[in-house]
């Protein structure tokens, strides 16, 4: 969703997914040749914030995990746009949705 000068997507994550989420994000980034850096985020106590970049491509994808409401927010700011970011957000949503789906019983 576009909010003024940025694009933002909110992804609900199960409350027990903290450690697996971190592992999954690192693997997602590595598999796609993205660098991932953990950053300080002073505005939300207890939140974890990452910046993802793609080698020499312009743009930064920001991810913020807020464990208080079990939400991962993917953000692309207007001053950090990159042609690769929107497709990467969509792919991340797909991967997280598949990963967090309950097993099919049969």
C-alpha positions in Angstrom: 0.0 0.0 0.0 1.3 3.5 -0.9 1.3 5.9 2.0 2.5 9.3 0.7 6.2 9.0 0.2 6.5 5.3 0.8 5.2 1.8 0.0 4.4 -0.4 3.0 3.1 -3.9 3.4 2.2 -5.4 6.8 2.5 -9.2 7.2 1.0 -11.0 10.2 3.3 -13.6 11.7 2.4 -16.3 14.2 3.4 -15.4 17.8 5.7 -18.4 18.1 7.7 -17.5 14.9 10.4 -15.2 16.4 13.5 -17.4 15.9 12.3 -19.1 12.7 11.4 -15.7 11.2 15.0 -14.4 11.7 16.4 -17.6 10.2 14.0 -17.5 7.3 14.8 -13.8 6.5 18.5 -14.5 6.5 18.0 -17.5 4.2 15.6 -15.5 2.0 18.2 -12.7 1.6 21.1 -15.1 1.0 19.2 -17.1 -1.7 18.5 -13.9 -3.6 21.9 -12.3 -3.3 20.7 -9.6 -0.9 22.8 -8.2 1.9 20.9 -7.9 5.2 21.9 -5.6 8.1 20.3 -5.3 11.4 19.8 -1.7 12.4 18.8 0.1 15.6 15.2 1.3 15.8 14.5 3.6 18.7 10.8 4.4 17.9 9.4 1.0 18.7 10.8 -0.7 21.9 11.6 -4.4 21.4 11.4 -4.1 17.6 14.0 -5.5 15.2 14.8 -3.6 12.0 16.7 -4.7 8.9 17.9 -3.1 5.7 18.2 -5.3 2.6 20.2 -4.2 -0.4 21.0 -5.8 -3.7 24.7 -5.5 -4.6 25.1 -2.5 -7.0 21.4 -1.9 -7.5 19.8 1.2 -6.1 17.3 0.9 -3.3 16.8 -0.3 0.2 14.1 -2.6 1.5 13.4 -2.0 5.1 11.9 -4.8 7.3 10.6 -4.2 10.9 9.5 -7.0 13.2 7.3 -5.9 16.1 6.9 -8.9 18.4 4.3 -7.0 20.5 1.7 -7.3 17.7 3.3 -10.2 15.7 3.7 -8.0 12.6 6.5 -7.7 10.0 6.4 -4.5 8.1 8.1 -4.2 4.7 8.8 -0.6 3.6 10.2 1.1 0.5 10.7 4.8 1.1 10.6 7.2 -1.9 14.3 8.2 -1.4 15.4 4.6 -1.3 13.4 3.1 -4.3 14.7 0.3 -6.4 13.2 -1.6 -9.3 13.8 -4.9 -7.5 12.0 -4.0 -4.2 8.3 -4.5 -5.0 8.8 -7.9 -6.5 11.0 -8.9 -3.6 8.3 -7.8 -1.1 5.7 -9.9 -3.0 8.0 -12.9 -3.0 8.7 -12.4 0.7 5.0 -12.3 1.5 4.5 -15.5 -0.5 7.4 -17.3 1.2 6.2 -16.3 4.7 2.6 -17.2 3.9 3.7 -20.7 2.8 6.1 -21.1 5.7 3.5 -20.1 8.3 0.6 -22.2 6.8 -0.5 -25.0 9.1 0.3 -28.5 7.7 -2.4 -30.2 5.7 -3.9 -33.2 7.5 -4.9 -36.1 5.5 
